[in-house]
Amino acid sequence: MVSSVAELITEKIDTMPAGERRAAQTLIASYPLIGLKTVAEFSQQAGVSSPTILRFVARLGFQNYPEFQSALQDELAAQLQSPASRTTAAQSPLPASTAPILEAVLENIRETFRHISDRQLTDIVAQLANPKAHVYLVGGRFTDPLARYMAAHLNLIRPNVSHLVGQEILWRDRLIDMGKRDTLLIFDIRRYQDSLIRLAEKAHDRGTTIILFTDQWLSPIARFARHVVAGRTAVPSAWDSSAALFVAAETLIGALTRKLETEGAKRIRAIEDLR
């Protein structure tokens, strides 16, 4: 399975020199559009030289800049696909078994975790472990059940956890309570939800830390996020699969539970006593 440019960056960014790291961060902040501009425009926006951009592209495994841009163009086309277009693009007979979907989901999980480093997981857990900071969770039309599921678990092991529900206007009202030590965890996959992007931008402006769970093509929210978990979602279906993101969320829940083992156990016992 071919890695996306964003996944390649995740794999290699820790080994990049400072200039190439700035190029990588600039690309993620305007993914993938800045990479579709000329080398000169990319380098100017990143504040590095043109040769640095070319070395960055080569470090990702591309033979030249046009090959790099071609990969980004393919990703942009994939970003914009709707369920209807994916249906018409693959007019094949129904599979005789569930095996194709199952294999695709399992491969998505494997590829997702190949690009999640122990350091990234540790950093996210540390961000979520402060019980005095408030954690807000929200998702899109199809991903909000993941936010609700994760919030239900976090509420058991730490205080100050809120799942944002209802209409967008209600989300915006909660912005008044979001501060610099708080965290907003967002689930957003293609086709990316404008209301979530607006919420992320406003929260970022207030200094709130954004953690994004998205697909390999990256929601525009990535430009505001401190941490990005990019999961594989494509399967042989008109619909994307959130299974890999679900497993990533459960992995994070488990790691945070271990981190807050003593405090979490006391909280769970207190909740059970109240019940």
Residue pairs with C-beta under 8 A, 6 or more apart in sequence:
1 107
1 111
1 232
3 11
3 111
3 115
3 216
4 71
4 75
4 216
4 217
4 230
5 27
5 32
5 35
5 60
5 68
5 71
5 72
5 75
6 28
6 31
6 216
6 217
6 218
6 222
6 228
6 230
7 111
7 115
7 216
7 230
8 60
8 61
9 24
9 27
9 28
9 60
10 115
10 117
10 120
10 230
11 115
12 59
12 60
13 21
13 24
14 117
14 119
15 59
16 24
16 56
16 59
19 48
19 49
19 52
19 56
20 48
20 52
20 55
20 56
20 59
22 46
22 47
22 48
23 42
23 43
23 46
23 48
23 52
23 53
23 56
24 56
25 46
26 34
26 42
26 45
26 46
26 47
27 34
27 35
27 42
27 46
28 218
28 222
28 223
28 228
29 222
29 223
30 45
30 223
31 217
31 218
31 220
31 222
31 223
32 72
32 75
32 76
32 217
32 218
33 76
34 41
34 42
34 45
34 46
35 42
35 68
35 69
35 72
36 69
36 72
36 73
36 76
37 45
39 50
39 53
39 54
39 65
40 50
42 53
43 49
43 50
43 52
43 53
46 52
46 53
53 65
54 65
57 64
57 65
57 68
60 68
62 68
62 71
75 216
75 217
76 217
78 190
78 217
78 234
79 190
79 191
79 192
79 217
80 190
80 191
81 89
81 190
82 191
83 238
83 239
84 238
86 237
86 238
86 239
87 238
90 236
95 101
95 236
100 236
101 235
101 236
101 237
101 241
104 234
104 235
104 236
104 241
105 235
105 241
105 243
105 244
107 232
108 231
108 232
108 233
108 234
108 235
108 241
108 243
108 244
109 232
109 243
109 244
109 247
111 232
111 244
112 230
112 231
112 232
112 244
112 245
112 247
112 248
113 247
113 248
113 251
115 230
116 229
116 248
116 251
120 227
120 229
121 251
121 252
121 255
122 255
123 227
124 211
124 227
124 229
124 252
125 252
125 255
125 256
125 259
126 259
127 183
127 209
127 211
127 226
127 227
128 135
128 154
128 158
128 183
128 185
128 211
128 252
128 256
129 158
129 256
129 259
129 260
130 181
131 158
131 159
131 160
131 260
131 263
132 160
132 181
133 160
133 181
133 182
133 183
134 160
134 161
134 162
134 177
134 178
134 179
134 182
134 183
135 154
135 158
135 160
135 161
135 162
135 182
135 183
135 185
136 162
136 163
136 164
136 174
136 178
136 182
136 183
136 184
136 185
137 147
137 148
137 150
137 151
137 154
137 161
137 162
137 163
137 164
137 184
137 185
137 186
137 187
138 144
138 147
138 163
138 164
138 171
138 184
138 185
138 186
138 187
138 196
138 199
139 145
139 146
139 147
139 148
139 186
139 187
139 188
139 196
140 187
140 188
140 189
140 192
140 193
140 196
141 193
142 189
142 240
142 242
143 187
143 188
143 189
143 213
143 242
143 245
144 165
144 187
146 187
146 213
146 242
146 245
146 246
146 249
147 163
147 164
147 185
147 186
147 187
148 163
148 165
149 246
149 249
150 185
150 249
150 252
150 253
151 161
151 162
151 163
152 163
153 253
153 257
154 161
154 253
154 256
155 161
156 264
156 267
156 268
156 271
157 256
157 257
157 260
157 263
157 264
157 267
157 268
158 256
158 260
158 263
158 264
158 267
159 267
162 174
164 170
164 171
164 174
168 195
168 198
168 199
171 195
171 199
172 199
172 202
175 199
175 202
175 203
175 206
178 184
178 203
178 206
178 208
179 206
179 207
179 208
180 206
180 207
180 208
182 208
182 209
183 208
183 209
183 210
183 211
184 199
184 200
184 203
184 208
184 209
184 210
184 211
185 210
185 211
185 212
185 213
186 196
186 199
186 200
186 210
186 211
186 212
186 213
186 219
186 221
186 225
187 213
187 214
187 242
187 245
188 196
188 197
188 212
188 213
188 214
188 219
188 221
189 214
189 215
189 219
189 233
189 240
189 242
189 245
190 215
190 217
190 219
190 233
190 240
192 219
192 220
192 221
196 219
196 221
197 219
197 220
197 221
200 210
200 212
200 221
200 224
200 225
201 224
203 210
203 224
204 210
204 224
209 226
209 227
210 221
210 224
210 225
210 226
210 227
211 225
211 226
211 227
211 228
211 229
212 219
212 221
212 222
212 225
212 227
212 228
212 229
213 229
213 231
213 245
213 248
213 249
214 221
214 222
214 228
214 229
214 230
214 231
215 230
215 231
215 232
215 233
215 234
215 240
216 230
216 231
216 232
216 233
218 228
218 230
222 228
229 245
229 248
231 242
231 244
231 245
231 248
232 244
233 240
233 241
233 242
233 244
233 245
234 240
234 241
235 241
257 264
